[in-house]
Amino acid sequence: MLDEMIAEPGRYLLCSPRTSLIDEQAVYLRGSAAALDQAVEIIPIHSAQKGQRGDVLRRLRDVVRESAATSRDDHRIVIVTHEALLTLDPSTIAGWHVRIDETPNIIASGSMRIGATWSSLDRHYALEPVEGTAWARVVDRDDVARLDRRQIVEDDATTLNAFRKAASNPNRTTFVDLREWRDAGRSRSPVRWWSMWSFTTLEACASVVMTAASFSDSIAYRSIRKFDAERVEVVEMNVSAGTPRAHPNVLIHHFTRCSGSTTWWEGDEGSYCLVQISRHLERIGFDGFWAANEAAVPYFRHRFNGTRCQPKQAGTNSLIHHTACSMTYSNKAQNSDAASIEVLGLDNEAIRSAREEEDVFQFVLRGAIRDASYGGTYRVYLHDWHQAEALSRRLCASGITNNIEIVPVVEAEVLDVQRPASKHDRGAGSKIGPEALGDRVARKKARDRARGEQRRIAAREEKIAAGTYRRRGRPRKDEHQRNGTPGT
């Protein structure tokens, strides 16, 4: 997609998932343009740029306005984030070619308690009941000015912020499970809401193309199939077809048989697993790239020479020189997903697969196996067996390699640890293993104390043999005589 934008002159808006990837793509595009001797203006715009005044949307509007005043034959590529695209007024880029790298997060959902504030929402938004459902579409009232971004930010301390951002975005369709706002004042239950941004808002653009791996497994794809199936065309293609691959040997290591979660990792059992995993990676001298949920990061920081990354790394080529990676990660369904689950007919497992499995797959693909010519060994370290199995299936299905071995890490001593089931787990849940974790921890501490005592005894015997041993406690008689202190 990037090479096509260089080869085909025009005005492009390239949308990327992260600011760091924007800078990476800008470097690549400039290099490609120079290699082809193409006069292309590359303009990255994101909030992390130093010395840039004004917010991203304002700077983007200025660039588009400047383009409108110049020749229609200029070749220009502006790069922004997915978030900028989802909040942009589509009329701003009418006539431009839009290219989207990876799947944007077009779905938002949550719940809110508005028993005392429903009247404020009623003043700004009308509700249009959706026939045959308990939901109603949220629409702006014609006689009330739409809330702007500054007003929404001022309400950041309230639970209404995310809903207001979605409902006030004209590019989104937003629903609540109410027929009238006053119903929220009569009920103690939270109000669920669901919102979707549609690709059809870009119909005034010259063309719109998105490239994304595993798109058919995403929540965005399911929402398009339900609401925009007749207006958005999805074409599945194998971009690596015809490209010979070396089929590397991939070793997928896993430490536990039970899945992790941030809540579990914050407790005694889960944190013990994190300690053991980090100790193992330190012991083997792990030096690849790694990522973890924020709750787990402190257990891994400073323990080995690996390169820390954020979990979401789709699209980047900056890690391709690594032959090992580690990911201790969980991204399961949350309470805020209840509306999406109902509206799209999903379940907790579908949410987990679309998020956690996809993030793991994309993360692992950033390393050496991204290079089709790499035929060596690639080592992957994941938290649990379920993730290892899912990754193996995806690597085979994508044609990356069939040379895959799943390796349980027995040495970390947490393979049999199991956590209590939660409502977001895959099945009926897990039972506590045959050994209580507390017993295993106590035995490990006893072994550590025994090893420490053995080291102290050995060191003492060496000093005794060398004549340098000094007993702790009262000084020896000859020491009293040397120091002139009274003995007993």
C-alpha positions in Angstrom: 0.0 0.0 0.0 2.8 2.4 0.9 4.6 1.7 -2.4 1.4 2.3 -4.4 1.0 5.7 -2.9 4.5 6.6 -4.0 4.0 5.2 -7.5 0.6 6.7 -8.1 0.6 10.6 -7.8 -2.3 12.1 -5.9 -3.4 13.5 -2.5 -3.5 10.8 0.1 -4.5 10.7 3.8 -2.7 7.7 5.4 -4.1 6.6 8.7 -2.0 4.6 11.1 -2.7 3.0 14.5 0.1 4.7 16.5 2.2 7.9 16.5 5.4 5.9 16.5 4.3 4.0 13.4 3.6 7.4 11.7 7.2 8.4 12.0 8.4 5.0 10.9 6.2 5.2 7.8 7.3 8.7 7.0 10.9 7.6 6.9 10.0 4.6 4.6 8.0 6.8 2.2 10.7 9.4 1.9 13.2 6.7 1.2 11.0 5.1 -1.4 10.3 8.4 -3.1 14.0 9.2 -3.3 14.8 5.8 -4.7 12.2 6.3 -7.5 13.2 10.0 -8.0 9.6 11.0 -7.2 8.7 14.5 -6.0 6.4 13.6 -3.1 5.7 15.7 0.0 5.4 13.6 3.1 3.6 15.3 6.0 3.3 13.4 9.3 0.9 15.0 11.8 0.5 13.7 15.3 0.3 15.0 18.9 3.8 13.7 20.0 5.6 16.0 17.6 7.8 18.6 19.3 7.6 22.3 18.3 4.2 21.9 16.5 1.5 24.3 17.5 -2.2 23.6 17.3 -4.1 20.3 17.7 -3.9 17.6 15.1 -7.2 18.3 13.4 -6.5 22.0 13.0 -3.1 21.3 11.5 -4.6 18.7 9.1 -7.3 21.2 8.0 -4.5 23.8 7.4 -2.6 21.3 5.2 -5.8 20.4 3.2 -6.6 24.1 2.8 -3.1 24.8 1.5 -3.4 21.9 -0.9 -6.7 23.3 -2.3 -4.9 26.5 -3.1 -2.2 24.8 -5.1 -2.1 22.8 -8.3 -4.4 19.8 -8.5 -1.5 17.7 -9.9 0.7 17.8 -6.7 1.7 14.6 -5.0 1.2 14.8 -1.3 0.9 12.2 1.5 -0.4 13.3 4.9 -0.1 10.7 7.8 -2.4 10.9 10.8 -3.6 8.4 13.5 -6.8 6.3 13.3 -8.2 8.5 16.1 -7.8 11.6 14.0 -9.7 10.0 11.1 -12.6 8.9 13.3 -13.0 12.4 14.7 -12.4 14.3 11.4 -15.2 16.0 9.5 -15.2 13.9 6.3 -16.0 17.0 4.2 -12.5 18.2 5.0 -10.9 15.5 2.8 -13.4 15.3 0.0 -11.6 14.3 -3.1 -8.6 12.8 -1.3 -7.6 9.2 -1.4 -7.8 7.6 2.0 -5.6 4.7 3.0 -6.0 3.0 6.3 -3.3 0.8 7.7 -4.7 -1.9 10.1 -8.2 -2.0 11.6 -9.3 1.2 13.4 -11.3 0.8 16.6 -14.6 1.9 15.1 -16.7 0.4 18.0 -17.2 2.1 21.4 -19.5 0.9 24.2 -20.0 1.2 27.9 -22.5 1.9 30.7 -23.3 5.0 32.8 -25.4 5.9 35.8 -27.4 9.0 35.0 -30.2 9.0 37.6 -29.5 12.6 38.5 -28.2 13.9 35.1 -30.6 12.3 32.5 -32.3 15.7 32.0 -29.0 17.2 30.7 -28.7 14.5 28.1 -32.4 14.9 27.2 -31.8 18.5 26.5 -29.0 17.7 23.9 -30.1 14.4 22.4 -33.4 12.9 21.2 -34.0 9.2 21.2 -35.5 7.3 18.2 -36.6 3.8 19.2 -35.3 0.9 17.1 -38.2 -1.3 16.2 -38.2 -4.7 17.7 -35.5 -4.0 20.2 -35.0 -2.3 23.6 -32.6 0.2 22.1 -33.0 3.7 20.7 -30.8 5.7 18.4 -29.3 8.9 19.9 -29.6 12.0 17.6 -28.7 15.6 18.1 -31.7 17.9 18.8 -32.0 20.5 16.0 -32.7 23.4 18.4 -29.6 22.8 20.6 -26.0 23.4 19.6 -23.8 20.3 19.5 -21.4 19.9 22.3 -17.8 20.7 21.2 -14.7 18.9 22.2 -13.7 21.5 24.9 -17.1 21.1 26.6 -16.8 17.3 26.6 -13.3 17.4 28.1 -14.5 19.6 30.9 -16.8 16.7 31.9 -13.9 14.3 32.0 -14.3 13.5 35.7 -17.8 12.1 35.0 -18.7 8.7 33.5 -20.5 10.5 30.7 -17.3 11.6 28.9 -16.9 8.6 26.6 -20.6 8.6 25.8 -20.7 12.3 25.0 -17.7 12.0 22.7 -19.4 9.3 20.8 -22.9 10.9 20.7 -21.5 14.3 19.7 -19.5 12.8 16.8 -21.6 13.2 13.6 -19.7 10.4 12.0 -21.0 7.9 14.6 -24.3 6.2 15.1 -24.9 5.8 18.8 -27.6 3.8 20.7 -28.7 3.5 24.3 -30.9 0.8 25.9 -33.6 3.4 26.7 -36.8 4.6 25.1 -36.9 7.8 27.0 -34.2 9.6 29.0 -36.6 9.9 32.0 -36.5 6.1 32.3 -33.0 6.4 33.6 -34.2 8.5 36.4 -36.7 5.8 37.5 -34.2 3.0 37.4 -31.1 2.2 39.5 -29.6 0.1 36.7 -26.8 1.6 34.6 -27.7 2.7 31.0 -25.8 0.8 28.4 -24.7 2.5 25.2 -23.1 1.4 21.9 -21.6 3.4 19.1 -20.2 2.7 15.6 -18.2 4.8 13.1 -18.9 3.9 9.5 -16.6 3.8 6.5 -19.5 5.2 4.5 -18.9 8.6 6.0 -15.9 8.8 3.6 -18.1 8.5 0.5 -17.0 12.0 -0.8 -13.4 10.8 -0.9 -11.8 9.8 -4.2 -11.1 6.3 -2.9 -11.0 4.5 0.4 -8.8 1.4 1.0 -8.0 -0.4 4.2 -5.5 -3.2 4.6 -5.6 -5.3 7.7 -4.4 -8.7 8.8 -7.1 -11.1 10.2 -9.8 -8.6 9.5 -12.5 -11.2 9.3 -11.9 -12.1 13.0 -12.3 -8.5 14.2 -15.2 -6.8 15.9 -15.1 -4.1 13.2 -15.8 -6.8 10.6 -18.8 -8.2 12.5 -20.3 -4.7 12.8 -19.8 -4.0 9.1 -21.5 -7.3 8.3 -24.5 -6.4 10.5 -25.0 -2.7 9.6 -23.0 -1.9 6.4 -22.8 -5.2 4.4 -24.4 -3.7 1.3 -22.3 -0.5 1.3 -18.8 -1.7 2.3 -17.0 -4.3 0.2 -14.6 -6.6 2.0 -12.1 -8.5 -0.1 -10.0 -11.2 1.4 -6.6 -11.8 -0.2 -3.3 -13.5 0.6 -0.7 -10.7 0.2 2.1 -13.3 0.6 0.8 -15.5 -2.2 3.5 -16.1 -4.8 6.2 -14.9 -2.4 8.5 -17.9 -1.4 9.0 -18.2 2.3 11.8 -20.0 4.2 9.5 -21.5 6.8 11.4 -20.9 10.0 11.3 -23.1 13.1 9.1 -21.5 15.7 9.3 -22.6 19.3 6.3 -21.3 21.3 7.0 -21.5 25.0 4.2 -21.2 27.6 4.5 -21.0 31.3 1.0 -21.9 32.6 -2.0 -23.9 31.4 -4.5 -21.3 32.8 -5.2 -17.9 31.2 -4.1 -14.8 32.9 -5.9 -11.5 33.8 -4.9 -8.2 35.3 -7.1 -8.8 38.3 -5.5 -12.2 39.0 -2.0 -10.9 38.4 -2.5 -8.3 41.1 -3.2 -11.0 43.7 -0.8 -13.4 45.4 -1.3 -16.4 43.0 -1.0 -14.4 39.8 1.9 -12.2 41.0 3.8 -15.4 42.0 3.5 -16.6 38.4 4.8 -13.3 37.1 7.8 -13.5 39.4 8.6 -17.0 38.2 8.2 -16.1 34.6 10.5 -13.1 34.9 13.1 -15.2 36.8 13.1 -17.7 34.0 13.6 -15.1 31.3 16.4 -13.6 33.4 18.0 -17.0 33.9 18.1 -17.8 30.2 19.4 -14.4 29.3 16.4 -13.3 27.2 17.3 -10.4 25.0 14.4 -10.2 22.5 11.5 -7.7 22.5 8.8 -8.0 25.1 5.5 -6.5 26.3 3.1 -7.0 29.2 0.0 -5.4 30.6 0.8 -2.5 32.9 0.0 -4.5 36.0 2.7 -7.0 35.0 5.4 -4.7 33.7 7.1 -4.0 37.1 7.9 -7.7 37.4 9.9 -7.7 34.2 11.6 -4.3 34.2 15.4 -4.4 34.6 15.6 -8.2 34.8 17.0 -8.8 31.4 18.4 -7.0 28.3 15.3 -7.2 26.2 13.6 -4.3 24.4 10.4 -3.3 26.0 7.5 -2.4 23.6 3.8 -1.6 23.9 1.6 -4.7 23.4 0.0 -3.3 20.2 2.7 -3.3 17.5 0.7 -4.0 14.3 2.4 -2.6 11.2 5.9 -1.8 12.5 9.1 -3.2 10.9 11.4 -1.8 13.6 11.7 -5.1 15.5 12.4 -7.3 12.6 16.0 -8.0 13.6 14.9 -9.9 16.8 14.8 -13.7 16.9 12.9 -13.9 20.2 9.9 -12.2 21.8 7.9 -12.5 25.0 4.4 -11.3 25.7 2.6 -11.6 29.1 -0.7 -10.2 28.1 -4.5 -10.4 28.6 -7.2 -8.5 26.8 -10.6 -10.1 27.6 -14.1 -8.9 27.6 -15.0 -6.2 30.2 -18.2 -5.1 31.7 -18.2 -2.2 29.2 -18.5 -4.7 26.4 -21.9 -5.9 27.4 -23.6 -3.6 24.9 -21.4 -4.8 22.0 -22.0 -8.4 23.0 -25.7 -8.0 22.8 -25.9 -5.8 19.7 -23.5 -7.9 17.6 -24.6 -11.2 19.0 -21.2 -12.0 20.4 -19.9 -13.7 23.5 -16.9 -13.3 25.8 -14.9 -15.8 23.8 -15.4 -13.9 20.6 -14.3 -10.7 22.2 -11.2 -12.3 23.7 -10.3 -13.9 20.3 -10.7 -10.7 18.4 -8.6 -8.8 20.9 -6.1 -10.9 22.8 -5.3 -13.5 20.1 -5.1 -10.9 17.4 -2.8 -8.7 19.5 -0.5 -11.6 20.3 -0.4 -12.7 16.6 0.4 -9.2 15.4 3.1 -8.7 18.2 4.9 -12.0 17.4 4.9 -11.2 13.6 7.0 -8.0 14.3 10.2 -10.1 14.7 12.4 -12.0 12.3 9.6 -14.2 10.9 8.2 -11.1 9.3 11.1 -11.5 6.8 10.2 -14.1 4.2 13.8 -15.1 3.8 14.4 -15.9 7.5 14.7 -19.6 8.0 16.3 -19.8 11.4 14.8 -20.5 14.9 12.3 -18.0 16.3 11.5 -18.3 20.0 8.2 -17.0 21.5 7.4 -16.9 25.2 3.7 -16.6 26.1 1.8 -16.7 29.4 -0.4 -19.7 28.8 -1.1 -22.8 26.7 -4.4 -21.3 25.2 -2.4 -18.4 23.7 0.3 -20.8 22.4 -2.3 -23.0 20.6 -4.1 -20.0 19.1 -0.8 -18.6 17.8 0.2 -21.9 16.3 -3.1 -22.1 14.4 -2.8 -18.6 13.1 0.8 -19.0 12.0 -0.1 -22.1 10.0 -3.2 -20.6 8.5 -1.3 -17.5 7.4 1.3 -19.6 5.6 4.2 -18.2 7.8 5.4 -21.7 8.7 4.3 -25.2 9.7 7.4 -25.9 11.6 6.0 -25.1 15.0 6.6 -26.7 18.4 4.7 -25.8 21.6 7.1 -26.0 24.6 5.8 -26.0 28.2 8.3 -24.3 30.4 8.5 -26.8 33.3 11.5 -25.0 34.9 9.5 -22.0 35.9 7.5 -24.2 38.3 4.1 -22.6 37.5 2.8 -24.9 34.8 0.2 -26.5 37.1 -1.0 -23.2 38.7 -4.7 -22.7 38.0 -6.8 -19.7 38.9 -10.4 -19.5 40.0 -12.8 -19.0 37.1 -14.3 -15.7 36.2 -17.4 -14.8 34.1 -15.0 -13.8 31.3 -13.2 -17.1 31.1 -13.5 -19.5 28.2 -15.5 -22.3 29.8 -16.9 -23.4 33.1 -13.8 -22.3 34.8 -10.7 -23.7 36.5 -10.3 -25.5 39.7 -7.5 -25.0 42.2 -4.7 -27.5 41.2 -3.7 -30.5 43.3 -1.2 -28.4 45.2 -2.3 -25.3 46.8 -0.2 -22.4 45.7 0.6 -21.4 49.3 2.1 -24.8 50.0 4.3 -24.6 46.9 5.4 -21.1 47.9 6.2 -22.3 51.5 8.2 -25.3 50.1 10.1 -23.0 47.7 11.0 -20.7 50.6 12.2 -23.7 52.6 14.3 -24.9 49.7 15.8 -21.4 49.3 16.6 -21.3 53.1 18.2 -24.7 52.9 20.4 -23.7 49.9 21.4 -20.5 51.7 22.4 -22.5 54.8 24.4 -24.8 52.7 26.2 -21.9 51.1 27.0 -20.4 54.5 28.3 -23.7 55.9 30.6 -24.2 52.9 31.9 -20.6 53.2 32.6 -21.1 56.9 34.5 -24.4 56.3 36.6 -22.6 53.6 37.5 -19.9 56.1 38.3 -22.3 58.9 40.6 -24.2 56.6 42.3 -21.0 55.6 42.6 -19.8 59.2 40.5 -16.7 58.5 37.3 -17.7 60.2 36.0 -15.3 62.9 33.2 -16.4 65.0 30.3 -14.0 65.4 29.4 -12.9 69.0 31.9 -12.4 71.8 35.5 -11.6 70.7 38.3 -14.2 71.2 40.6 -14.0 74.2 43.6 -12.9 72.1 41.5 -10.1 70.7 40.9 -8.8 74.3 44.6 -8.9 74.9 45.4 -6.9 71.7 42.7 -4.3 72.3 43.3 -3.9 76.1 39.7 -4.7 76.9 38.7 -6.8 79.9 37.9 -10.4 79.2 35.4 -12.7 81.0 
